[in-house]
Amino acid sequence: MNLPESLSAQFVQRFGEQPTLLKSPGRVNLIGEHTDYNGGFVLPAAIDKGIYMAVGPRSDRQLHFTAADLNSTYTGSLDQVKPASKGWANYLLGVIEQVQRDQQLPGGLNVVFGGTIPIGSGLSSSAALENGVIFALNHLYKLGMERVPMALLSQRAENQFVGVQCGIMDQFASMMGRAGNVIKLDCRSLEYAYAPLNMTGFRIVLCDSRVKHSLASSEYNTRREECEAGVAIIRTNEADSGSSDHIRSLRDVTMPMLDTYLRDQNPLLYRRCAYVVQENQRLLDGVADLEAGDIAAFGQRMYGSHEGLSHWYEVSCPELDVLEDIARNHPGVLGARMMGGGFGGCTINLVREEALADFEDTIRQQYLARTGKETLIYSTVIEDGTHLIEV
Ligand code: GAF
């Protein structure tokens, strides 16, 4: 029995009726890290690993959720949605709370879910879960919501209920993904375009550091504050020399501005802001590489991204740096970098097909030798965003 079949069987056993089934994927991001909350660009895609959900409406106002992988259950009411002690339940409750700000749901919800996204791997299982819930409610109760508003609702649930001040990238990628394509997303306007990723001859391989340092969420919020502080300084100085109305975020800031107002005056803020300004440009240049079919040039930009994230933005960690270093020195790798918020999780690697086996062996052996830790390696493919499935 595969995972959706097993979830479906558990649903029938628990609720005595057939569920609706859906899949909500995790995401990768090829380049453009920590740019989303700075009004910049990202280049993510939905992947084959994801959350599977068996869902059904209820005629009463109860909520019955089962996290099958954890063998854990939550029961509550639509009329009393408040943070739960079971952390996983908050990703579902946050979505329900957001929906009910706009409209009264006609009934409760039954959910049995499980997943193939390793917990804590930085592949956005939380966004996948949130998207799964809003997609289920939209389908079951005919809420009439389009996909982008659903992704935005998931992000608000994460910001306001779960309390993580994430940008829009993860929820957008999981909801909007299209098989075989990356999404070039302007995180300010939410304009987006799909770009086919020609994967002839190489694979996307994720190397899981299997660490999640506790700094992750506090440092994430600190980076956001540092970027905002940098923008405020640039605005003030630019206002003195003319108009600064157009400077709303680091998206509007240039390297000459940073050189003039921050480099000597505040080296820490300079490094943070310069990383973001350069990463945005790297993404635009990288998209041009992909359009030209130059995957080798794109790979070099991934190394540049890692360098900036590690030394200037300081969101990497020794384990991720080791994974990137092993990859950079392997002849079969086109590009590699840490991915997502940082302080643990996965690196993303573009690996030549013929080198896959040797790459995996090398990573396993050297990561163990250099960190004393075992890695997990996932070869992944780009798939569709959140969607209904059948077993
Ligand atoms: C995490 C966040 F959730 C995203 O919004 C994004 O900021 C990312 O870190 C860094 O690019 O995944």
Residues whose N, C-alpha, C, O or C-beta is under 5 A from the ligand:
A	BS01	GAF	G32 E33 H34 T35 D36 C166 G167 I168 M169 D170 G340 G341
